[in-house]
Protein backbone atom coordinates (compact mmCIF):
# COMPACT_ATOMS: atom_id res chain seq x y z
CA UNK A 1 0.00 0.00 0.00
CA UNK A 2 1.03 3.56 -0.61
CA UNK A 3 -0.38 6.76 0.84
CA UNK A 4 -1.66 9.15 -1.81
CA UNK A 5 -1.44 12.94 -1.74
CA UNK A 6 -4.88 13.20 -0.14
CA UNK A 7 -3.91 10.81 2.67
CA UNK A 8 -5.81 7.70 1.55
CA UNK A 9 -4.09 4.37 1.06
CA UNK A 10 -4.01 3.02 -2.47
CA UNK A 11 -2.74 -0.17 -4.08
CA UNK A 12 0.08 0.32 -6.53
CA UNK A 13 1.88 -1.74 -9.14
CA UNK A 14 5.35 -3.19 -8.55
CA UNK A 15 8.35 -0.89 -8.85
CA UNK A 16 9.48 -2.95 -11.86
CA UNK A 17 6.19 -2.41 -13.72
CA UNK A 18 6.15 1.30 -12.87
CA UNK A 19 9.73 1.64 -14.20
CA UNK A 20 8.73 -0.22 -17.38
CA UNK A 21 5.72 2.08 -17.76
CA UNK A 22 7.83 5.22 -17.43
CA UNK A 23 10.40 3.82 -19.87
CA UNK A 24 7.82 2.94 -22.54
CA UNK A 25 6.06 6.28 -22.12
CA UNK A 26 9.32 8.20 -22.52
CA UNK A 27 10.42 6.10 -25.50
CA UNK A 28 7.24 4.70 -27.10
CA UNK A 29 7.57 1.58 -29.28
CA UNK A 30 6.90 2.96 -32.74
CA UNK A 31 5.97 0.34 -35.26
CA UNK A 32 3.41 -2.44 -35.33
CA UNK A 33 0.73 -1.14 -32.94
CA UNK A 34 -0.81 2.36 -33.17
CA UNK A 35 -1.30 2.47 -29.39
CA UNK A 36 0.18 1.39 -26.08
CA UNK A 37 -1.96 -1.05 -24.06
CA UNK A 38 -2.59 0.02 -20.48
CA UNK A 39 -4.14 -1.55 -17.39
CA UNK A 40 -5.41 0.02 -14.22
CA UNK A 41 -5.00 -1.22 -10.67
CA UNK A 42 -8.84 -1.21 -10.45
CA UNK A 43 -9.08 -3.90 -13.17
CA UNK A 44 -9.84 -1.68 -16.17
CA UNK A 45 -7.96 -1.79 -19.46
CA UNK A 46 -7.19 1.07 -21.79
CA UNK A 47 -4.90 2.40 -24.46
CA UNK A 48 -2.98 5.53 -25.37
CA UNK A 49 -2.35 6.27 -29.02
CA UNK A 50 1.27 6.63 -30.09
CA UNK A 51 0.62 10.14 -31.50
CA UNK A 52 -0.71 11.15 -28.05
CA UNK A 53 2.37 9.67 -26.37
CA UNK A 54 4.73 11.49 -28.72
CA UNK A 55 2.82 14.77 -28.13
CA UNK A 56 2.78 14.09 -24.35
CA UNK A 57 -1.01 14.06 -24.22
CA UNK A 58 -1.89 11.68 -21.41
CA UNK A 59 -5.26 10.47 -22.71
CA UNK A 60 -6.19 6.91 -21.78
CA UNK A 61 -9.15 5.42 -23.66
CA UNK A 62 -11.06 3.03 -21.38
CA UNK A 63 -11.72 -0.08 -23.49
CA UNK A 64 -14.89 -1.02 -21.61
CA UNK A 65 -16.68 2.34 -21.46
CA UNK A 66 -15.03 3.93 -24.53
CA UNK A 67 -14.49 7.06 -22.41
CA UNK A 68 -11.22 8.96 -22.47
CA UNK A 69 -9.51 9.80 -19.20
CA UNK A 70 -7.40 12.97 -19.45
CA UNK A 71 -4.38 13.55 -17.22
CA UNK A 72 -2.19 16.64 -16.87
CA UNK A 73 1.04 14.64 -16.66
CA UNK A 74 2.38 11.11 -16.96
CA UNK A 75 2.90 11.09 -13.18
CA UNK A 76 -0.77 11.95 -12.62
CA UNK A 77 -1.74 9.12 -14.98
CA UNK A 78 0.49 6.64 -13.15
CA UNK A 79 -0.77 7.85 -9.75
CA UNK A 80 -4.32 7.21 -11.05
CA UNK A 81 -3.35 3.53 -11.31
CA UNK A 82 -2.41 3.17 -14.98
CA UNK A 83 0.53 1.02 -16.11
CA UNK A 84 1.57 -0.70 -19.34
CA UNK A 85 -0.08 -4.03 -20.00
C-alpha positions as a Markdown table, in Angstrom:
| # | Residue | x | y | z |
|---|---|---|---|---|
| 1 | Unk | 0.0 | 0.0 | 0.0 |
| 2 | Unk | 1.0 | 3.6 | -0.6 |
| 3 | Unk | -0.4 | 6.8 | 0.8 |
| 4 | Unk | -1.7 | 9.1 | -1.8 |
| 5 | Unk | -1.4 | 12.9 | -1.7 |
| 6 | Unk | -4.9 | 13.2 | -0.1 |
| 7 | Unk | -3.9 | 10.8 | 2.7 |
| 8 | Unk | -5.8 | 7.7 | 1.5 |
| 9 | Unk | -4.1 | 4.4 | 1.1 |
| 10 | Unk | -4.0 | 3.0 | -2.5 |
| 11 | Unk | -2.7 | -0.2 | -4.1 |
| 12 | Unk | 0.1 | 0.3 | -6.5 |
| 13 | Unk | 1.9 | -1.7 | -9.1 |
| 14 | Unk | 5.3 | -3.2 | -8.6 |
| 15 | Unk | 8.3 | -0.9 | -8.9 |
| 16 | Unk | 9.5 | -2.9 | -11.9 |
| 17 | Unk | 6.2 | -2.4 | -13.7 |
| 18 | Unk | 6.2 | 1.3 | -12.9 |
| 19 | Unk | 9.7 | 1.6 | -14.2 |
| 20 | Unk | 8.7 | -0.2 | -17.4 |
| 21 | Unk | 5.7 | 2.1 | -17.8 |
| 22 | Unk | 7.8 | 5.2 | -17.4 |
| 23 | Unk | 10.4 | 3.8 | -19.9 |
| 24 | Unk | 7.8 | 2.9 | -22.5 |
| 25 | Unk | 6.1 | 6.3 | -22.1 |
| 26 | Unk | 9.3 | 8.2 | -22.5 |
| 27 | Unk | 10.4 | 6.1 | -25.5 |
| 28 | Unk | 7.2 | 4.7 | -27.1 |
| 29 | Unk | 7.6 | 1.6 | -29.3 |
| 30 | Unk | 6.9 | 3.0 | -32.7 |
| 31 | Unk | 6.0 | 0.3 | -35.3 |
| 32 | Unk | 3.4 | -2.4 | -35.3 |
| 33 | Unk | 0.7 | -1.1 | -32.9 |
| 34 | Unk | -0.8 | 2.4 | -33.2 |
| 35 | Unk | -1.3 | 2.5 | -29.4 |
| 36 | Unk | 0.2 | 1.4 | -26.1 |
| 37 | Unk | -2.0 | -1.0 | -24.1 |
| 38 | Unk | -2.6 | 0.0 | -20.5 |
| 39 | Unk | -4.1 | -1.6 | -17.4 |
| 40 | Unk | -5.4 | 0.0 | -14.2 |
| 41 | Unk | -5.0 | -1.2 | -10.7 |
| 42 | Unk | -8.8 | -1.2 | -10.5 |
| 43 | Unk | -9.1 | -3.9 | -13.2 |
| 44 | Unk | -9.8 | -1.7 | -16.2 |
| 45 | Unk | -8.0 | -1.8 | -19.5 |
| 46 | Unk | -7.2 | 1.1 | -21.8 |
| 47 | Unk | -4.9 | 2.4 | -24.5 |
| 48 | Unk | -3.0 | 5.5 | -25.4 |
| 49 | Unk | -2.4 | 6.3 | -29.0 |
| 50 | Unk | 1.3 | 6.6 | -30.1 |
| 51 | Unk | 0.6 | 10.1 | -31.5 |
| 52 | Unk | -0.7 | 11.2 | -28.0 |
| 53 | Unk | 2.4 | 9.7 | -26.4 |
| 54 | Unk | 4.7 | 11.5 | -28.7 |
| 55 | Unk | 2.8 | 14.8 | -28.1 |
| 56 | Unk | 2.8 | 14.1 | -24.4 |
| 57 | Unk | -1.0 | 14.1 | -24.2 |
| 58 | Unk | -1.9 | 11.7 | -21.4 |
| 59 | Unk | -5.3 | 10.5 | -22.7 |
| 60 | Unk | -6.2 | 6.9 | -21.8 |
| 61 | Unk | -9.1 | 5.4 | -23.7 |
| 62 | Unk | -11.1 | 3.0 | -21.4 |
| 63 | Unk | -11.7 | -0.1 | -23.5 |
| 64 | Unk | -14.9 | -1.0 | -21.6 |
| 65 | Unk | -16.7 | 2.3 | -21.5 |
| 66 | Unk | -15.0 | 3.9 | -24.5 |
| 67 | Unk | -14.5 | 7.1 | -22.4 |
| 68 | Unk | -11.2 | 9.0 | -22.5 |
| 69 | Unk | -9.5 | 9.8 | -19.2 |
| 70 | Unk | -7.4 | 13.0 | -19.5 |
| 71 | Unk | -4.4 | 13.5 | -17.2 |
| 72 | Unk | -2.2 | 16.6 | -16.9 |
| 73 | Unk | 1.0 | 14.6 | -16.7 |
| 74 | Unk | 2.4 | 11.1 | -17.0 |
| 75 | Unk | 2.9 | 11.1 | -13.2 |
| 76 | Unk | -0.8 | 11.9 | -12.6 |
| 77 | Unk | -1.7 | 9.1 | -15.0 |
| 78 | Unk | 0.5 | 6.6 | -13.2 |
| 79 | Unk | -0.8 | 7.8 | -9.8 |
| 80 | Unk | -4.3 | 7.2 | -11.0 |
| 81 | Unk | -3.4 | 3.5 | -11.3 |
| 82 | Unk | -2.4 | 3.2 | -15.0 |
| 83 | Unk | 0.5 | 1.0 | -16.1 |
| 84 | Unk | 1.6 | -0.7 | -19.3 |
| 85 | Unk | -0.1 | -4.0 | -20.0 |
